[in-house]
């Protein structure tokens, strides 16, 4: 599992489940302001803990946890279908698909600007 700092639990859940097709694995209230929210790609893979920024310092990192580098990678067995889903759901495409020695790849941004590689056949 890895943590991803977000601005708002509900908008992050909406994006990851509706636009990217992830499964919501858990949404447990821990206090009036803190929740334990886990999502995962529908075909399995690494779970992501959506962690709401708790202060101004953390908020300043939302969407830029790696200084603008791609740091999230999603593999798919059907690149064309998943890419079409991203487009249909108005996900921001940063770099259009290209064919590389390892397969097809494109770069997209999540709702906060974190960069993802979509890699597949």
N, C-alpha and C positions, 0 to 999 in steps of 0.2 A: 504494500500500500504506500502511496505517496500523498502528501498534502499539497493542496493548491489554495492559495489565499484568494478570497473572493470578497466583493463588496456587500453582497446580500445573498442569503441562503436561497430564498425563493426564486430570484431571477436566475441564479446559477443552476438550480435544479431544473427550471424551465428550459434553459438553453441546452444543458447536457442531455436531458431526456427527450425533449421534443425536436430539437434541431440536429443533435448528433445521434439520437437513437439509443442512448445509454440506458441501463437499468438503474432504477433507484433501489439500492440495497437496504438502506437504513436512513431514517430521519428521526432521531431521538432527541427530545428536549432535555438538556442538562441543567438549564437554569432559565431565567426569564430572557436572557440574551444569547445564550450559547446552546448550540445543537451539535450533534454528532451526525453528519450527513455523508453517506458513502454512495458513490456511483461507480458503474463499471460498464465498459463496452458490452453490447448485447451478446457478442460471441464469446465473452470471457476476456481475461487479461487482467492487467493491473488495476486494482481498485484505487479510486481517487477520493480522498477525504476533502470535502469542500469546507474549508476553514475560514469563517468570517473574520476579516481584519478587526482586531480588538482595539487599535489605537491609531493615531495619525502616522506613526512610523510604518506600521504594517500596511495601512491604506496606501501609502506612497509606493508600495511594492506591487500592488494589485496590477496584473497585466504586464509587469516588467520584472519578473522574478529572476530572469537570467540576462538582463541587459539587452534585450531585443533578439537574442539567439533562439533558434528552434530548440526546444528541450523536451517536447512531448512527441511521441511517435506512435502512430496507430497503424497496425497491419490489417489488411483485409484480403479475403480470397476473391472478392469481386470489386476491383477498383472502380470500374466504370459505373456500376450501380451506386456505390457509396458516394462517388464524386457527384453523380446526378442528384443524390439526396442532399448533399451540401448545397448545391446550386438551387435546388427547389426550396430549400429552407433559408435562403438568403444569407448563408454563411459567407463571410468575407474570404475570398480567395486571394492570397498574396502572390503566389506563383502558380501559373497554370501547369497542368500535367506535362510531364516529359517522360521519355523512356530512357532508363539508365540500365547499366549492366545487371542490376539486381531486381529490376522491374519498373513499374510506373511509380511516379512520385509527384506530389504537389504539396504546396504549403498553404495552410489556411490559418485564420486567427479565430480564437474563441471570442466570447462576448466582451472580454476585457482587453484583448489584444495579445494574449499569449499565443506564441507560434507553435503550430503542430505540423509534422510531416505526415501525410497519408501515403502509405506505401502498400503496393499490392501488385497483383497479376492482371 
